[in-house]
């Protein structure tokens, strides 16, 4: 979903700073059900994971559809000081500032009070996507 988003910087579960330009051309991704753990470590109370994943990607470039196998390294982070709320759902979270319920799939800020929602306190966030 992050790769296919028009504005990944607005996603609550994405904290990355830049994208590989190739990702902009991807129109379909098929996960190949394979991953390896490159690294796992703690930074204070934050669990950091780096996973290598395998995909079949379809991209459009200059009107042509291309199919290729890609390796994408994904860096994830989660604050273990917070327990995942029971029945947590990314589509219905409660703003810690005003208590409003909203969908964080496409937005990281509360639409009612404007406070940033920190998904890393409820689940994993993506810090980096890197084409290998």
C-alpha positions in Angstrom: 0.0 0.0 0.0 2.8 2.4 0.8 4.4 2.0 -2.6 1.1 2.4 -4.4 0.0 5.5 -2.4 0.0 8.9 -4.2 1.3 10.6 -1.1 3.0 8.1 1.2 4.1 10.9 3.5 0.5 11.3 4.6 0.2 7.6 5.8 0.2 7.1 9.5 2.2 3.9 9.2 5.0 5.4 7.0 7.8 7.5 8.5 10.3 7.3 5.6 11.9 10.4 4.1 12.4 9.4 0.5 11.3 6.8 -2.1 13.2 5.1 -4.9 12.0 6.7 -8.1 11.2 3.2 -9.5 8.4 2.8 -6.9 6.5 5.6 -8.6 6.1 3.5 -11.7 4.7 0.4 -9.9 1.1 -0.3 -10.7 0.7 -3.8 -9.1 2.7 -5.8 -6.5 2.5 -9.5 -5.7 4.1 -10.6 -2.5 6.0 -13.9 -3.0 5.4 -15.2 0.5 9.1 -15.0 1.4 11.2 -12.9 3.7 14.3 -13.1 5.7 15.3 -11.1 8.9 18.3 -9.0 8.1 18.5 -7.4 11.5 16.6 -7.1 14.7 17.6 -4.9 17.6 16.4 -2.6 20.4 17.0 1.2 20.5 15.8 2.1 24.0 12.2 0.9 24.1 11.9 0.7 20.3 12.1 -2.6 18.5 13.8 -2.2 15.1 13.4 -4.8 12.3 15.0 -5.0 8.9 13.4 -7.5 6.6 14.2 -8.6 3.0 11.1 -9.3 1.0 10.5 -10.7 -2.5 7.9 -9.4 -4.9 6.7 -9.6 -8.5 6.1 -6.0 -9.6 4.4 -4.7 -12.6 5.4 -1.2 -13.6 4.4 1.3 -16.3 7.1 3.3 -18.1 6.5 5.3 -21.3 3.3 3.4 -22.0 4.9 -0.1 -21.6 4.0 -2.6 -18.9 7.0 -4.4 -17.4 7.1 -7.4 -15.1 10.1 -8.0 -12.9 11.1 -9.8 -9.7 12.3 -7.4 -7.0 13.9 -7.6 -3.6 12.8 -4.9 -1.2 14.3 -4.3 2.2 11.8 -3.0 4.7 12.8 -1.3 7.9 10.1 -1.3 10.7 9.9 0.2 14.1 7.6 -0.2 17.1 7.6 1.3 20.5 7.4 -1.6 23.0 6.7 0.7 25.9 3.1 0.7 24.7 0.9 -2.3 24.5 -1.1 -2.8 21.3 -4.6 -1.7 22.2 -7.1 -4.6 22.3 -8.9 -5.0 19.0 -6.6 -2.4 17.4 -7.6 -1.5 13.9 -5.7 0.9 11.6 -9.1 2.0 10.2 -10.5 3.2 13.5 -8.1 4.7 16.1 -8.8 7.2 18.9 -6.9 10.5 18.9 -5.0 10.7 22.2 -5.4 14.5 22.2 -9.2 14.9 21.6 -10.6 11.4 21.7 -12.1 11.5 18.2 -12.2 8.3 16.2 -10.7 8.4 12.7 -9.3 6.2 9.9 -5.4 6.3 9.8 -5.1 4.4 6.5 -4.8 7.6 4.5 -4.0 10.2 7.1 -1.6 10.6 10.0 -3.2 13.6 11.6 -6.5 13.8 13.4 -9.0 15.5 11.1 -10.7 17.1 14.1 -7.9 18.6 16.1 -4.9 18.2 13.8 -2.7 16.3 16.2 -0.3 13.8 14.7 -1.2 10.1 15.4 1.9 8.1 16.4 1.2 4.7 15.0 4.5 3.4 16.4 2.9 3.4 19.8 0.2 1.0 18.6 1.9 -1.1 16.0 4.7 -1.2 13.5 5.6 1.7 11.2 7.7 1.6 8.1 10.8 3.7 8.3 12.4 2.8 5.0 11.8 0.9 1.8 14.8 0.1 -0.3 15.0 -1.6 -3.6 17.9 -4.1 -3.5 
